[in-house]
Amino acid sequence: MALPTGIRRLALVTAGAPLVAAMATIMFASPSLAASQSAKAAAAVQASSDHVYSTLAHGLHVRKAPTTAAPAVVVLGPAGTKVTVNCFALGTSVFGDSVWYHIVKPASGFVSGFYLNTGRDPAAGIPACSGHRHRHVYHTLAHGLHVRTAPTTTATTVARLGPAGSKVTVNCFAVGKPVFGDKVWYHIVKPASGYVSGFYLDTGHDPAPGIRSC
């Protein structure tokens, strides 16, 4: 008989140390994992209107794609770290949960829904990361533009784009470190996921019309 998601998660947590070790091998090491997952099973915590959730374990990996095999963009801090979600995707199953969330703060990338206090997956009000949501295509104005994990020139580079004129697909904007006086950064979803400075895109002016705030 199939068990409800919350009960299955609680059963996994209470199965003992071997399970905790296996989970650590997959994503992170966390001495407080059992308590975190018990909390998830016990209470369904809903996000605010801008879809902010908290992590349930220390050192959660933010990955470039919704799979445990994807490279880690960054490793988050302690359990309870807040993340801002903009959409969900289906990916590698993590202990029976195949939902992953694309986050835009404090870094850009995917995290497994199993480790967020969403209550259920996919969480209510979170849209799918489908192509029809991302219609804003622009072009780069410089060769080798850096795609970063946050809207600042000091953030880690996720990828470097090709020649000037490369197409990027934008889904939202954020205010960050000024680049030649332009504080607007755009979160792109193609050809990579991360932030690029608006100064280097052919938007006309920043923020571009029709682009929502991240």
N, C-alpha and C positions, 0 to 999 in steps of 0.2 A: 504493500500500500504506500502511495507517495505521501510524504509528510509535507506540511506547509513550510514555506521558506524559512520562517523564523525558527521553527522547531528543528529543522535540519541544521541550521547554523549553530543552534545551541548544542545539539547532539555532537556536532563536529568538535566544538570547543571542549566539551566534557569528555571526549574520547581519550585524552591523556597526552603525555609528553611526546610520544612518537609523532602524533599529528601536528603538534606545535612545531616540531623540528622540520617536518616536511613543508609546512607553510613558510617557515623561515627560509628554507632553501629556494622556494619559488620566488618570494618577493622581498622579504625583509627579516630582520631579527627583532623580536619584540618580547620582553619579559612580561608584558601586561596584556598579551593577546587574549587570554581566556576571559579576563574581566571585560575587555572591550567588546568581544563578541556576545557575551552575556547581556551587556547593555543594549546591543543592537536587537537581540531577540526580545528583550523585555519591553522596549519602548520604541515606537515609531515616531521619530522626530522629523517634522516637516520643515522645509526650507522657507526662507523669506521670499518675497516677490522676485528678488534677483537671484534666486536659486543658490543660496550659500549653505553648505553642509560642513560637517566636521569629520576628520579622519578618526578611525577607531583603533589605530595602531601606530606605533613609532616607526619612522623610516619608510613610509609608503613611497613606492617608486612611481614617478610620473613618466609615462613612456610615449614614444613617438607614434605608436599605433596601438589598437585595442587587443594586444596579445602580450603574454608574458615573455615571448621571445624577442620583442621589440627592444631596441636600445633605450636605456633610461635617460631622460632629459635632465632630471634632477631628483633628489631624494628629499622628501618632506621631513619636517621635524617631529615633535612628540605627538602622541594621540591627542586629538582635540584641535589640531591645526585646521583652520578654516580654508575652504576652497570654494571658488565660484564656478559653477557649472553652466555651460551654455547648450549642451545637447548630449544625447547618448548614442551609442553604437553597440552592435553585437560583436563579440569577439571570443577569445579563448575563455573557456569555462574555468572559473576559479571556485572550486568546491561547490559546483552545481549552479553558480551564478554566471551567466554569459553576458551580462550587461556591463558595459564600460562607459564612463562619463568623460567627455572632453571638458577640461577645465581651462580657464583663462587667467585665474589668479590662485595662488601666488606665482604660478608658472603655467606654461602652455603645454598641454599634452593630455594623455589619457590615463585614468586611474580605474582600477576595478571597483565596481559597485559594491562588491562584497565588503570592502573596507571603508565605506562611507555610511553615515547615519541617516540614510534615506528612508528607512522604514520598510520599503519594498522597492523592487527594481523592475522596470524603470520607474523612477519617482514621478509622482503626479505633477503635471505641468511642464515636464522637460520634453522638448521636441527631439525627434530623431535627427541625427547628423546627416541629413539627406541633401543631395545636390541642389534641390529647388530653393533651399534657404539661402544659398550663397550665389547671388546673381551679379555681384559687383566686381567686375573684372577691370583691372588697371594694368599699366605697364611700368616697368622700372625705368629710371632715368640715368642709371649708372651701372657699370659692370661690377659684378661680384658683390651685390648688396647682401648685407648680413641679415639673416632671420634669427631673432633672439628670443629667449625664454621670457623676457619681460620688456616693457617699453623704456629701455635705457641702454645707452651704449656700453655700459659696464656689465650687462647681463650676458650669460653664456650664449654662444652662437650655436644654433641648431643646424643651420645650413647656410651655404653661400650660393646665391642665385647666379645665373649666367650673364650673358651680355645685356647691355641696355636694350630695353624693349621687351624683356622677358615678361610674360603674363603672370599676374598673381590674382587670386580670388580672395576678396576681403569679406569678412562677416561682421566686424565691429571695430570701433576705435577706442583708444584710451589716451589720456594725457600723461606724458612722461617727460623724460629729460629732453630739453630743447636741442634741436639740431639746426644750427644756423637760424635760430629764432623760432623754429617751428616745433611746438610741443606735442603735436598730434602724432600718434603712432597707430598703425593699423594691424589688427590681428588677421593674419591670412590663413587659409585652409588648403590652398594649392599654390605652388607645387610642394610646399612644406607647411608645417603648422608652427606658427610663432608670430612674433611682432617685427614689423619693419617701419622705419621712419617715414612719415608722410612726406617729408622733404624730397624723398627720392622716388615718389610715384606721381604719375600724370593725372592727379585728381582735380586739378584746376585751382581749388582752394581747400583748406583743411579746417574742420572735418568736412569730408565730401557730402553732398546732399544725399539723403536716404540711408546713410550709414548710422546705425544705432551705436550707442555707447556700450562698451563691454561690461 
